[in-house]
Amino acid sequence: MKLASRMSRLTVQIALLVALLAAATIILLRPYLTDTERIYEEGRIDQVIDQGPVTVAHVEWKLDSLKAYTSILDKDGEAIDLAGPAGSTIVVATLTVTPREGVFLKDKGFTCDATLRDTHGNTWDTEQPFDYPLATYCGDDDHPFTMDKPQQIAKVYVVPKSAVPNLTGVTVEDFTDHRRVLITP
């Protein structure tokens, strides 16, 4: 009787230790396996799309072109000074943007941002050139947006000349869902 009692007690102890070890492992690893916000903040790309269209945060994006220039001109044909450092290049991404149901069109515009990215993980934010022929943001009074109607916009970036061969495309993001999509030319 004593042997059967000892075996049953040992079996229960081993089962309890295995259960505790499994629970501790899950508790320790869960923050690293499911921390989508941390992974998003580190710059993870969730999806790569060739030109698009792709819908992110109720906005449909399509990359029409990504071109490098030494200077850009305004509506009157005058050079726009972006005050970039010596040796920098101006990159213009022309995008077709369509607001879809779920976007809040305040004053016939909305927030839309696209970040330029290269193969090394470097990113550049947009510049706001005055009097560029296309709208440079999605809230321009001269270029109002209408729901479900596509419109072309230009995103202008100032980058080092050495980065131009390594440019991969523009990223668009959904901050709420922690989603980042790279649109390549």
Backbone hydrogen bonds, N-H to C=O, Kabsch-Sander energy under -0.5 kcal/mol:
donor,donor_aa,acceptor,acceptor_aa,energy
5,S,1,M,-2.2
6,R,2,K,-2.3
7,M,3,L,-2.3
8,S,4,A,-2.2
9,R,5,S,-2.2
10,L,6,R,-2.5
11,T,7,M,-2.4
12,V,8,S,-2.1
13,Q,9,R,-2.1
14,I,10,L,-2.5
15,A,11,T,-2.4
16,L,12,V,-2.3
17,L,13,Q,-2.4
18,V,14,I,-2.4
19,A,15,A,-2.2
20,L,16,L,-2.5
21,L,17,L,-2.4
22,A,18,V,-2.4
23,A,19,A,-2.4
24,A,20,L,-2.5
25,T,21,L,-2.1
26,I,22,A,-2.3
27,I,23,A,-2.4
28,L,24,A,-2.3
29,L,25,T,-2.3
30,R,26,I,-2.1
32,Y,29,L,-0.8
33,L,29,L,-2.1
34,T,30,R,-2.3
36,T,34,T,-2.0
39,I,35,D,-2.1
40,Y,36,T,-2.5
41,E,37,E,-2.4
42,E,38,R,-1.3
43,G,40,Y,-1.8
44,R,39,I,-1.5
46,D,44,R,-0.5
46,D,180,R,-2.7
47,Q,180,R,-1.2
49,I,182,L,-3.0
51,Q,49,I,-1.0
51,Q,184,T,-2.3
52,G,50,D,-1.5
54,V,61,W,-2.0
56,V,54,V,-0.6
56,V,59,V,-2.7
59,V,56,V,-1.0
60,E,98,T,-3.1
61,W,54,V,-3.1
62,K,96,T,-1.2
63,L,51,Q,-3.0
64,D,62,K,-0.8
64,D,94,T,-2.5
65,S,94,T,-1.7
67,K,92,V,-2.4
69,Y,90,I,-3.7
72,I,80,I,-0.5
74,D,78,E,-2.9
75,K,131,D,-1.9
77,G,74,D,-1.7
80,I,72,I,-2.9
81,D,79,A,-0.5
82,L,80,I,-0.7
88,S,85,P,-1.5
89,T,159,V,-3.6
90,I,69,Y,-2.7
91,V,89,T,-0.5
91,V,157,Y,-2.7
92,V,67,K,-3.0
93,A,91,V,-0.5
93,A,155,K,-3.0
94,T,65,S,-2.2
94,T,92,V,-0.6
95,L,93,A,-0.6
95,L,153,I,-2.7
96,T,62,K,-2.9
97,V,95,L,-0.6
97,V,151,Q,-3.0
98,T,60,E,-2.4
100,R,58,H,-2.8
103,V,100,R,-1.9
105,L,103,V,-0.9
106,K,104,F,-1.2
106,K,109,G,-1.8
107,D,105,L,-0.6
108,K,105,L,-0.6
109,G,106,K,-1.0
110,F,138,C,-2.7
115,T,171,T,-2.4
116,L,124,W,-2.1
117,R,169,G,-2.6
118,D,122,N,-1.8
119,T,166,N,-2.1
121,G,118,D,-1.6
124,W,116,L,-2.0
127,E,156,V,-3.3
132,Y,129,P,-0.9
135,A,152,Q,-0.6
140,D,137,Y,-0.8
143,H,140,D,-0.8
145,F,108,K,-3.1
148,D,99,P,-3.2
149,K,146,T,-1.9
151,Q,97,V,-1.9
153,I,95,L,-2.8
154,A,135,A,-3.0
155,K,93,A,-2.8
156,V,127,E,-0.6
156,V,154,A,-0.5
157,Y,91,V,-2.7
159,V,89,T,-2.9
159,V,157,Y,-0.6
161,K,87,G,-1.7
163,A,160,P,-1.6
164,V,160,P,-0.7
164,V,161,K,-0.9
166,N,163,A,-1.3
167,L,164,V,-1.4
168,T,117,R,-2.6
169,G,117,R,-1.4
170,V,183,I,-2.0
171,T,115,T,-3.1
172,V,181,V,-2.3
174,D,179,R,-2.8
175,F,173,E,-0.5
178,H,174,D,-0.9
179,R,174,D,-1.9
181,V,172,V,-2.8
182,L,47,Q,-2.8
183,I,170,V,-3.4
183,I,181,V,-0.6
184,T,49,I,-2.9
184,T,182,L,-0.6
